[in-house]
Amino acid sequence: MPYIMVGEERIFYTYHRGADPQSPAMLLVHGAGGNHQYWGFAIRHLKEAAVYALDLPGHGRSNGSGRANIADYADFLARFMDALGLVKAIVAGHSMGGAIAMTMALRHPDRVAGLVLVGTGARLRVLPAILEGTLHDFERTIAMICEYAYSPNAPEELVHQGQRQMLRVAPQVIHGDFAACNAFDVMERLGEIHCPTLIICGSEDKLTPPKYAAFLAEHIAGAELTLIEGAGHMVMMEKPDLVASAIASALARWRKR
Ligand code: COA
């Protein structure tokens, strides 16, 4: 599995070629405290796209430091694309990753061929118990985040796996991610996004509820919304096949435009 240097940071990513050499490139950007594995197998191996799933700096197998704000993560992503030689890509982001994707579309519009916004919102205020707890009571707070993040239908092993992976991330990095989310607000700027956009949300999402997804769909011109019944905030882990087929159908529609 490949690593690439982005400045001084050694960044891990997986690459899946896609069935057709003309397949569009798609970047998968995980959320706060996450890594590439939070994107279920079917999404990382979509046959309709060349898929790059990275671990952001300070997360998963990438070294380097987490960023203090979403704009810095978006600028990092543009440099990651430079390092890969990717001029333009569809940017798919979950939760904080969705905030990074929207910020890419606002700061680097010429690099973004489309957006897939999964379990996210135009403003991501964070519960004070999460913000404070990631610094002062790490293990208990991660357990609490996971209680909110998965629907009651999610298999216990899936929840435990996600929890174990979050516990391996440095508390300062996770705290920095949530602080970056808390300061994120593009409610007034969605009209400036002009690329094809798919929004996906679990019907049981408690951290970024369907109301947030509906707001995105109303304010991003031409955006399409898919609600996945019975899934929580971690919809792309809980229902990877449904998320993958929603993305594949959107890519097929976008190709005909
Ligand atoms: N899209 C649409 N509406 C949004 C929104 C979004 N992204 N973010 C907030 N709003 C709405 C809220 O629903 C609320 O509407 P209401 O007045 O009709 O109830 C209003 O805007 C103000 O909400 P908010 O800015 O979030 O402030 P708050 O002081 O009411 O609540 C929290 C703060 C932290 C309690 C709340 O944001 C929350 O429960 N967040 C979800 C939990 C969390 O921590 N998620 C992590 C995200 S990474």
py3Dmol code that shows the C-alpha trace and the ligand (Angstrom):
import py3Dmol

protein = """\
ATOM      1  CA  MET A   1       0.000   0.000   0.000  1.00  0.00           C
ATOM      2  CA  PRO A   2       1.429   3.375  -0.967  1.00  0.00           C
ATOM      3  CA  TYR A   3       2.803   6.277   1.005  1.00  0.00           C
ATOM      4  CA  ILE A   4       3.604   9.668  -0.474  1.00  0.00           C
ATOM      5  CA  MET A   5       5.549  12.627   0.886  1.00  0.00           C
ATOM      6  CA  VAL A   6       3.529  15.831   1.101  1.00  0.00           C
ATOM      7  CA  GLY A   7       6.091  18.386   2.211  1.00  0.00           C
ATOM      8  CA  GLU A   8       7.672  16.859   5.321  1.00  0.00           C
ATOM      9  CA  GLU A   9       4.727  14.554   6.055  1.00  0.00           C
ATOM     10  CA  ARG A  10       4.549  10.889   5.027  1.00  0.00           C
ATOM     11  CA  ILE A  11       0.955  10.250   4.029  1.00  0.00           C
ATOM     12  CA  PHE A  12      -0.685   6.839   3.696  1.00  0.00           C
ATOM     13  CA  TYR A  13      -3.391   6.168   1.127  1.00  0.00           C
ATOM     14  CA  THR A  14      -5.022   3.257  -0.658  1.00  0.00           C
ATOM     15  CA  TYR A  15      -5.592   3.329  -4.398  1.00  0.00           C
ATOM     16  CA  HIS A  16      -8.125   1.405  -6.445  1.00  0.00           C
ATOM     17  CA  ARG A  17      -7.873   1.787 -10.206  1.00  0.00           C
ATOM     18  CA  GLY A  18     -11.509   1.481 -11.277  1.00  0.00           C
ATOM     19  CA  ALA A  19     -12.716  -0.731 -14.124  1.00  0.00           C
ATOM     20  CA  ASP A  20     -12.330   1.843 -16.892  1.00  0.00           C
ATOM     21  CA  PRO A  21      -9.101   3.798 -17.516  1.00  0.00           C
ATOM     22  CA  GLN A  22     -11.333   6.845 -18.152  1.00  0.00           C
ATOM     23  CA  SER A  23     -12.890   6.526 -14.657  1.00  0.00           C
ATOM     24  CA  PRO A  24     -12.952   9.816 -12.769  1.00  0.00           C
ATOM     25  CA  ALA A  25     -10.645  10.144  -9.753  1.00  0.00           C
ATOM     26  CA  MET A  26     -12.330  10.272  -6.358  1.00  0.00           C
ATOM     27  CA  LEU A  27     -10.711  11.168  -3.023  1.00  0.00           C
ATOM     28  CA  LEU A  28     -12.216   9.784   0.194  1.00  0.00           C
ATOM     29  CA  VAL A  29     -11.658  12.048   3.211  1.00  0.00           C
ATOM     30  CA  HIS A  30     -12.457  10.657   6.654  1.00  0.00           C
ATOM     31  CA  GLY A  31     -13.829  12.546   9.644  1.00  0.00           C
ATOM     32  CA  ALA A  32     -12.528  13.607  13.094  1.00  0.00           C
ATOM     33  CA  GLY A  33     -10.184  10.994  14.559  1.00  0.00           C
ATOM     34  CA  GLY A  34     -10.841   8.637  11.631  1.00  0.00           C
ATOM     35  CA  ASN A  35      -8.759   6.906   8.946  1.00  0.00           C
ATOM     36  CA  HIS A  36      -9.281   5.456   5.441  1.00  0.00           C
ATOM     37  CA  GLN A  37     -10.814   2.248   6.846  1.00  0.00           C
ATOM     38  CA  TYR A  38     -13.911   4.124   7.970  1.00  0.00           C
ATOM     39  CA  TRP A  39     -14.917   4.016   4.301  1.00  0.00           C
ATOM     40  CA  GLY A  40     -16.382   0.529   3.843  1.00  0.00           C
ATOM     41  CA  PHE A  41     -14.712  -1.843   1.355  1.00  0.00           C
ATOM     42  CA  ALA A  42     -17.366  -1.386  -1.359  1.00  0.00           C
ATOM     43  CA  ILE A  43     -16.774   2.380  -1.421  1.00  0.00           C
ATOM     44  CA  ARG A  44     -12.972   2.106  -1.513  1.00  0.00           C
ATOM     45  CA  HIS A  45     -13.319  -0.388  -4.396  1.00  0.00           C
ATOM     46  CA  LEU A  46     -15.999   1.302  -6.461  1.00  0.00           C
ATOM     47  CA  LYS A  47     -15.645   0.080 -10.034  1.00  0.00           C
ATOM     48  CA  GLU A  48     -16.912   3.388 -11.495  1.00  0.00           C
ATOM     49  CA  ALA A  49     -14.000   5.494 -10.149  1.00  0.00           C
ATOM     50  CA  ALA A  50     -10.270   5.546  -9.464  1.00  0.00           C
ATOM     51  CA  VAL A  51     -10.474   5.804  -5.679  1.00  0.00           C
ATOM     52  CA  TYR A  52      -7.845   7.305  -3.364  1.00  0.00           C
ATOM     53  CA  ALA A  53      -8.587   6.897   0.377  1.00  0.00           C
ATOM     54  CA  LEU A  54      -6.090   8.715   2.563  1.00  0.00           C
ATOM     55  CA  ASP A  55      -5.247   8.986   6.230  1.00  0.00           C
ATOM     56  CA  LEU A  56      -5.058  12.708   7.034  1.00  0.00           C
ATOM     57  CA  PRO A  57      -1.828  13.899   8.724  1.00  0.00           C
ATOM     58  CA  GLY A  58      -1.594  12.662  12.334  1.00  0.00           C
ATOM     59  CA  HIS A  59      -4.254   9.969  11.668  1.00  0.00           C
ATOM     60  CA  GLY A  60      -4.083   6.236  10.940  1.00  0.00           C
ATOM     61  CA  ARG A  61      -0.767   5.323   9.306  1.00  0.00           C
ATOM     62  CA  SER A  62       0.161   8.886   8.259  1.00  0.00           C
ATOM     63  CA  ASN A  63       2.632  10.837  10.348  1.00  0.00           C
ATOM     64  CA  GLY A  64       2.687  14.617  10.696  1.00  0.00           C
ATOM     65  CA  SER A  65       0.322  16.766  12.691  1.00  0.00           C
ATOM     66  CA  GLY A  66      -3.413  17.278  12.685  1.00  0.00           C
ATOM     67  CA  ARG A  67      -4.560  20.756  11.636  1.00  0.00           C
ATOM     68  CA  ALA A  68      -6.243  23.361  13.811  1.00  0.00           C
ATOM     69  CA  ASN A  69      -8.814  24.425  11.232  1.00  0.00           C
ATOM     70  CA  ILE A  70     -10.713  23.114   8.235  1.00  0.00           C
ATOM     71  CA  ALA A  71      -9.114  25.540   5.744  1.00  0.00           C
ATOM     72  CA  ASP A  72      -5.652  24.149   6.602  1.00  0.00           C
ATOM     73  CA  TYR A  73      -6.896  20.593   5.990  1.00  0.00           C
ATOM     74  CA  ALA A  74      -8.352  21.722   2.619  1.00  0.00           C
ATOM     75  CA  ASP A  75      -5.039  23.326   1.650  1.00  0.00           C
ATOM     76  CA  PHE A  76      -3.259  20.126   2.700  1.00  0.00           C
ATOM     77  CA  LEU A  77      -5.622  18.134   0.438  1.00  0.00           C
ATOM     78  CA  ALA A  78      -4.769  20.375  -2.527  1.00  0.00           C
ATOM     79  CA  ARG A  79      -1.060  19.653  -1.846  1.00  0.00           C
ATOM     80  CA  PHE A  80      -1.798  15.911  -1.557  1.00  0.00           C
ATOM     81  CA  MET A  81      -3.429  16.125  -5.024  1.00  0.00           C
ATOM     82  CA  ASP A  82      -0.353  17.998  -6.337  1.00  0.00           C
ATOM     83  CA  ALA A  83       1.895  15.236  -4.978  1.00  0.00           C
ATOM     84  CA  LEU A  84      -0.233  12.589  -6.740  1.00  0.00           C
ATOM     85  CA  GLY A  85      -0.324  14.610  -9.973  1.00  0.00           C
ATOM     86  CA  LEU A  86      -4.121  14.850  -9.768  1.00  0.00           C
ATOM     87  CA  VAL A  87      -5.400  18.033 -11.354  1.00  0.00           C
ATOM     88  CA  LYS A  88      -9.064  17.509 -10.500  1.00  0.00           C
ATOM     89  CA  ALA A  89     -11.036  14.964  -8.470  1.00  0.00           C
ATOM     90  CA  ILE A  90     -14.424  14.242  -7.014  1.00  0.00           C
ATOM     91  CA  VAL A  91     -13.984  14.903  -3.290  1.00  0.00           C
ATOM     92  CA  ALA A  92     -16.020  12.710  -0.961  1.00  0.00           C
ATOM     93  CA  GLY A  93     -15.930  13.598   2.717  1.00  0.00           C
ATOM     94  CA  HIS A  94     -17.527  12.254   5.863  1.00  0.00           C
ATOM     95  CA  SER A  95     -18.406  14.609   8.747  1.00  0.00           C
ATOM     96  CA  MET A  96     -15.236  16.735   9.213  1.00  0.00           C
ATOM     97  CA  GLY A  97     -14.144  15.321   5.836  1.00  0.00           C
ATOM     98  CA  GLY A  98     -17.326  16.792   4.336  1.00  0.00           C
ATOM     99  CA  ALA A  99     -16.393  20.174   5.793  1.00  0.00           C
ATOM    100  CA  ILE A 100     -12.952  19.788   4.193  1.00  0.00           C
ATOM    101  CA  ALA A 101     -14.578  18.831   0.863  1.00  0.00           C
ATOM    102  CA  MET A 102     -16.908  21.873   0.882  1.00  0.00           C
ATOM    103  CA  THR A 103     -13.962  24.098   1.804  1.00  0.00           C
ATOM    104  CA  MET A 104     -11.980  22.618  -1.115  1.00  0.00           C
ATOM    105  CA  ALA A 105     -14.876  23.550  -3.419  1.00  0.00           C
ATOM    106  CA  LEU A 106     -14.798  27.125  -2.035  1.00  0.00           C
ATOM    107  CA  ARG A 107     -11.009  27.649  -1.828  1.00  0.00           C
ATOM    108  CA  HIS A 108      -9.847  25.486  -4.757  1.00  0.00           C
ATOM    109  CA  PRO A 109     -12.900  25.199  -7.057  1.00  0.00           C
ATOM    110  CA  ASP A 110     -10.789  24.309 -10.099  1.00  0.00           C
ATOM    111  CA  ARG A 111      -9.561  21.133  -8.327  1.00  0.00           C
ATOM    112  CA  VAL A 112     -13.042  19.778  -7.518  1.00  0.00           C
ATOM    113  CA  ALA A 113     -15.014  17.863 -10.174  1.00  0.00           C
ATOM    114  CA  GLY A 114     -17.840  16.992  -7.782  1.00  0.00           C
ATOM    115  CA  LEU A 115     -18.707  16.596  -4.108  1.00  0.00           C
ATOM    116  CA  VAL A 116     -20.031  13.638  -2.140  1.00  0.00           C
ATOM    117  CA  LEU A 117     -21.029  14.905   1.294  1.00  0.00           C
ATOM    118  CA  VAL A 118     -21.667  12.094   3.772  1.00  0.00           C
ATOM    119  CA  GLY A 119     -23.001  12.646   7.315  1.00  0.00           C
ATOM    120  CA  THR A 120     -22.013  16.285   7.423  1.00  0.00           C
ATOM    121  CA  GLY A 121     -23.363  19.837   7.495  1.00  0.00           C
ATOM    122  CA  ALA A 122     -22.691  23.451   6.627  1.00  0.00           C
ATOM    123  CA  ARG A 123     -22.108  24.164  10.333  1.00  0.00           C
ATOM    124  CA  LEU A 124     -20.724  21.540  12.698  1.00  0.00           C
ATOM    125  CA  ARG A 125     -21.089  22.810  16.255  1.00  0.00           C
ATOM    126  CA  VAL A 126     -19.773  20.177  18.670  1.00  0.00           C
ATOM    127  CA  LEU A 127     -21.209  19.203  22.051  1.00  0.00           C
ATOM    128  CA  PRO A 128     -19.070  20.792  24.823  1.00  0.00           C
ATOM    129  CA  ALA A 129     -18.837  17.346  26.464  1.00  0.00           C
ATOM    130  CA  ILE A 130     -17.018  16.081  23.349  1.00  0.00           C
ATOM    131  CA  LEU A 131     -14.763  19.137  22.994  1.00  0.00           C
ATOM    132  CA  GLU A 132     -13.711  19.188  26.657  1.00  0.00           C
ATOM    133  CA  GLY A 133     -13.779  15.424  27.154  1.00  0.00           C
ATOM    134  CA  THR A 134     -11.315  14.643  24.346  1.00  0.00           C
ATOM    135  CA  LEU A 135      -8.734  16.602  26.363  1.00  0.00           C
ATOM    136  CA  HIS A 136      -9.621  15.647  29.937  1.00  0.00           C
ATOM    137  CA  ASP A 137     -11.304  12.228  29.885  1.00  0.00           C
ATOM    138  CA  PHE A 138     -10.209  10.682  26.599  1.00  0.00           C
ATOM    139  CA  GLU A 139     -11.310   7.037  26.867  1.00  0.00           C
ATOM    140  CA  ARG A 140     -14.751   7.771  28.291  1.00  0.00           C
ATOM    141  CA  THR A 141     -15.336  10.507  25.715  1.00  0.00           C
ATOM    142  CA  ILE A 142     -14.415   8.242  22.789  1.00  0.00           C
ATOM    143  CA  ALA A 143     -16.880   5.652  24.164  1.00  0.00           C
ATOM    144  CA  MET A 144     -19.560   8.380  24.342  1.00  0.00           C
ATOM    145  CA  ILE A 145     -18.834   9.577  20.769  1.00  0.00           C
ATOM    146  CA  CYS A 146     -19.212   6.001  19.530  1.00  0.00           C
ATOM    147  CA  GLU A 147     -22.515   5.633  21.373  1.00  0.00           C
ATOM    148  CA  TYR A 148     -23.866   8.628  19.445  1.00  0.00           C
ATOM    149  CA  ALA A 149     -22.125   7.812  16.169  1.00  0.00           C
ATOM    150  CA  TYR A 150     -23.606   4.392  15.342  1.00  0.00           C
ATOM    151  CA  SER A 151     -27.257   3.447  15.020  1.00  0.00           C
ATOM    152  CA  PRO A 152     -28.576   0.839  17.452  1.00  0.00           C
ATOM    153  CA  ASN A 153     -28.739  -1.524  14.434  1.00  0.00           C
ATOM    154  CA  ALA A 154     -24.944  -1.468  13.938  1.00  0.00           C
ATOM    155  CA  PRO A 155     -23.171  -4.746  14.830  1.00  0.00           C
ATOM    156  CA  GLU A 156     -21.342  -4.520  18.175  1.00  0.00           C
ATOM    157  CA  GLU A 157     -18.029  -5.595  16.592  1.00  0.00           C
ATOM    158  CA  LEU A 158     -18.206  -2.720  14.083  1.00  0.00           C
ATOM    159  CA  VAL A 159     -18.672  -0.217  16.904  1.00  0.00           C
ATOM    160  CA  HIS A 160     -15.808  -1.734  18.944  1.00  0.00           C
ATOM    161  CA  GLN A 161     -13.524  -1.717  15.921  1.00  0.00           C
ATOM    162  CA  GLY A 162     -14.239   1.998  15.295  1.00  0.00           C
ATOM    163  CA  GLN A 163     -13.711   2.740  18.989  1.00  0.00           C
ATOM    164  CA  ARG A 164     -10.350   0.876  19.107  1.00  0.00           C
ATOM    165  CA  GLN A 165      -9.117   2.797  16.061  1.00  0.00           C
ATOM    166  CA  MET A 166     -10.092   6.193  17.528  1.00  0.00           C
ATOM    167  CA  LEU A 167      -8.314   5.372  20.795  1.00  0.00           C
ATOM    168  CA  ARG A 168      -5.048   4.988  18.839  1.00  0.00           C
ATOM    169  CA  VAL A 169      -5.166   8.632  17.640  1.00  0.00           C
ATOM    170  CA  ALA A 170      -3.410  11.225  19.830  1.00  0.00           C
ATOM    171  CA  PRO A 171      -5.983  13.038  22.040  1.00  0.00           C
ATOM    172  CA  GLN A 172      -4.612  16.428  20.890  1.00  0.00           C
ATOM    173  CA  VAL A 173      -5.254  15.484  17.252  1.00  0.00           C
ATOM    174  CA  ILE A 174      -8.857  14.429  17.949  1.00  0.00           C
ATOM    175  CA  HIS A 175      -9.441  17.510  20.078  1.00  0.00           C
ATOM    176  CA  GLY A 176      -7.998  19.668  17.269  1.00  0.00           C
ATOM    177  CA  ASP A 177     -10.339  17.997  14.761  1.00  0.00           C
ATOM    178  CA  PHE A 178     -13.428  18.678  16.883  1.00  0.00           C
ATOM    179  CA  ALA A 179     -12.304  22.255  17.576  1.00  0.00           C
ATOM    180  CA  ALA A 180     -11.884  22.723  13.804  1.00  0.00           C
ATOM    181  CA  CYS A 181     -15.423  21.351  13.256  1.00  0.00           C
ATOM    182  CA  ASN A 182     -16.829  23.597  15.972  1.00  0.00           C
ATOM    183  CA  ALA A 183     -15.440  26.693  14.221  1.00  0.00           C
ATOM    184  CA  PHE A 184     -16.621  25.575  10.766  1.00  0.00           C
ATOM    185  CA  ASP A 185     -19.535  27.516   9.280  1.00  0.00           C
ATOM    186  CA  VAL A 186     -20.338  27.887   5.571  1.00  0.00           C
ATOM    187  CA  MET A 187     -24.121  28.245   6.018  1.00  0.00           C
ATOM    188  CA  GLU A 188     -24.012  31.558   4.087  1.00  0.00           C
ATOM    189  CA  ARG A 189     -21.609  30.369   1.391  1.00  0.00           C
ATOM    190  CA  LEU A 190     -23.269  27.273  -0.076  1.00  0.00           C
ATOM    191  CA  GLY A 191     -24.551  29.313  -3.054  1.00  0.00           C
ATOM    192  CA  GLU A 192     -20.915  29.663  -4.162  1.00  0.00           C
ATOM    193  CA  ILE A 193     -20.628  25.903  -4.747  1.00  0.00           C
ATOM    194  CA  HIS A 194     -21.325  25.066  -8.391  1.00  0.00           C
ATOM    195  CA  CYS A 195     -20.098  21.492  -8.897  1.00  0.00           C
ATOM    196  CA  PRO A 196     -22.313  18.372  -9.036  1.00  0.00           C
ATOM    197  CA  THR A 197     -23.078  17.358  -5.456  1.00  0.00           C
ATOM    198  CA  LEU A 198     -24.466  14.231  -3.810  1.00  0.00           C
ATOM    199  CA  ILE A 199     -25.490  14.362  -0.158  1.00  0.00           C
ATOM    200  CA  ILE A 200     -25.846  11.145   1.866  1.00  0.00           C
ATOM    201  CA  CYS A 201     -27.175  10.906   5.411  1.00  0.00           C
ATOM    202  CA  GLY A 202     -28.303   8.090   7.701  1.00  0.00           C
ATOM    203  CA  SER A 203     -31.901   8.501   8.872  1.00  0.00           C
ATOM    204  CA  GLU A 204     -30.732   7.821  12.470  1.00  0.00           C
ATOM    205  CA  ASP A 205     -27.740  10.199  12.418  1.00  0.00           C
ATOM    206  CA  LYS A 206     -27.596  11.953  15.812  1.00  0.00           C
ATOM    207  CA  LEU A 207     -24.342  13.888  15.312  1.00  0.00           C
ATOM    208  CA  THR A 208     -25.188  15.501  11.960  1.00  0.00           C
ATOM    209  CA  PRO A 209     -28.939  14.871  11.696  1.00  0.00           C
ATOM    210  CA  PRO A 210     -30.925  14.682   8.417  1.00  0.00           C
ATOM    211  CA  LYS A 211     -31.931  18.322   9.009  1.00  0.00           C
ATOM    212  CA  TYR A 212     -28.291  19.286   8.217  1.00  0.00           C
ATOM    213  CA  ALA A 213     -28.364  17.217   5.011  1.00  0.00           C
ATOM    214  CA  ALA A 214     -31.681  18.804   3.960  1.00  0.00           C
ATOM    215  CA  PHE A 215     -30.139  22.265   4.464  1.00  0.00           C
ATOM    216  CA  LEU A 216     -27.218  21.340   2.194  1.00  0.00           C
ATOM    217  CA  ALA A 217     -29.606  19.962  -0.443  1.00  0.00           C
ATOM    218  CA  GLU A 218     -31.718  23.134  -0.366  1.00  0.00           C
ATOM    219  CA  HIS A 219     -28.786  25.533  -0.667  1.00  0.00           C
ATOM    220  CA  ILE A 220     -26.312  23.839  -3.044  1.00  0.00           C
ATOM    221  CA  ALA A 221     -27.659  24.316  -6.577  1.00  0.00           C
ATOM    222  CA  GLY A 222     -28.712  21.021  -8.180  1.00  0.00           C
ATOM    223  CA  ALA A 223     -27.609  18.881  -5.216  1.00  0.00           C
ATOM    224  CA  GLU A 224     -29.120  15.411  -4.843  1.00  0.00           C
ATOM    225  CA  LEU A 225     -29.951  13.888  -1.452  1.00  0.00           C
ATOM    226  CA  THR A 226     -29.986  10.196  -0.527  1.00  0.00           C
ATOM    227  CA  LEU A 227     -31.253   9.248   2.922  1.00  0.00           C
ATOM    228  CA  ILE A 228     -30.152   5.795   4.064  1.00  0.00           C
ATOM    229  CA  GLU A 229     -32.821   4.257   6.283  1.00  0.00           C
ATOM    230  CA  GLY A 230     -31.764   2.835   9.624  1.00  0.00           C
ATOM    231  CA  ALA A 231     -28.145   4.043   9.500  1.00  0.00           C
ATOM    232  CA  GLY A 232     -26.441   6.404  11.938  1.00  0.00           C
ATOM    233  CA  HIS A 233     -23.636   8.943  11.534  1.00  0.00           C
ATOM    234  CA  MET A 234     -21.206   6.196  10.466  1.00  0.00           C
ATOM    235  CA  VAL A 235     -23.434   5.395   7.475  1.00  0.00           C
ATOM    236  CA  MET A 236     -20.480   4.516   5.205  1.00  0.00           C
ATOM    237  CA  MET A 237     -19.327   1.867   7.713  1.00  0.00           C
ATOM    238  CA  GLU A 238     -22.819   0.683   8.613  1.00  0.00           C
ATOM    239  CA  LYS A 239     -24.241   0.451   5.067  1.00  0.00           C
ATOM    240  CA  PRO A 240     -21.238   0.537   2.692  1.00  0.00           C
ATOM    241  CA  ASP A 241     -23.037  -1.238  -0.170  1.00  0.00           C
ATOM    242  CA  LEU A 242     -25.934   1.235  -0.174  1.00  0.00           C
ATOM    243  CA  VAL A 243     -23.563   4.205   0.011  1.00  0.00           C
ATOM    244  CA  ALA A 244     -21.421   2.749  -2.813  1.00  0.00           C
ATOM    245  CA  SER A 245     -24.448   2.252  -5.053  1.00  0.00           C
ATOM    246  CA  ALA A 246     -25.739   5.790  -4.320  1.00  0.00           C
ATOM    247  CA  ILE A 247     -22.321   7.149  -5.370  1.00  0.00           C
ATOM    248  CA  ALA A 248     -22.182   4.921  -8.471  1.00  0.00           C
ATOM    249  CA  SER A 249     -25.643   6.112  -9.624  1.00  0.00           C
ATOM    250  CA  ALA A 250     -24.684   9.758  -9.084  1.00  0.00           C
ATOM    251  CA  LEU A 251     -21.435   9.295 -11.069  1.00  0.00           C
ATOM    252  CA  ALA A 252     -23.439   7.747 -13.930  1.00  0.00           C
ATOM    253  CA  ARG A 253     -25.854  10.721 -13.937  1.00  0.00           C
ATOM    254  CA  TRP A 254     -22.971  13.235 -13.783  1.00  0.00           C
ATOM    255  CA  ARG A 255     -21.246  11.539 -16.732  1.00  0.00           C
ATOM    256  CA  LYS A 256     -24.332  12.160 -18.910  1.00  0.00           C
ATOM    257  CA  ARG A 257     -24.360  15.905 -18.185  1.00  0.00           C
TER     258      ARG A 257
END
"""
ligand_1 = """\
48
COA
N -27.542 22.653 9.061
C -28.793 23.104 9.313
N -29.174 23.632 10.494
C -28.230 23.709 11.453
C -26.912 23.265 11.266
C -26.581 22.728 10.002
N -25.353 22.294 9.734
N -26.208 23.448 12.380
C -27.046 24.012 13.261
N -28.259 24.150 12.698
C -29.448 24.713 13.343
C -29.793 23.954 14.600
O -30.596 22.811 14.324
C -30.500 25.007 15.396
O -31.808 25.125 14.886
P -33.047 25.419 15.882
O -32.732 26.742 16.495
O -34.224 25.403 14.974
O -33.043 24.282 16.871
C -29.722 26.267 15.043
O -29.140 26.019 13.764
C -28.602 26.609 16.027
O -27.839 25.421 16.263
P -26.272 25.364 16.671
O -25.523 26.352 15.855
O -25.830 23.956 16.529
O -26.178 25.847 18.155
P -26.894 25.317 19.479
O -26.297 26.152 20.563
O -28.368 25.295 19.299
O -26.408 23.776 19.683
C -24.949 21.876 19.990
C -25.059 23.411 19.915
C -23.474 21.504 20.076
C -25.731 21.348 21.192
C -25.599 21.280 18.705
O -24.955 21.842 17.584
C -25.533 19.785 18.582
O -26.290 19.051 19.202
N -24.626 19.284 17.701
C -24.580 17.900 17.308
C -23.683 17.062 18.169
C -22.228 17.091 17.788
O -21.402 17.329 18.637
N -21.896 16.789 16.537
C -20.531 16.705 16.128
C -20.398 17.226 14.756
S -18.751 16.958 14.150
"""
view = py3Dmol.view(width=600, height=400)
view.addModel(protein, "pdb")
view.setStyle({"model": 0}, {"cartoon": {"style": "trace"}})
view.addModel(ligand_1, "xyz")
view.setStyle({"model": 1}, {"stick": {}})
view.zoomTo()
view.show()
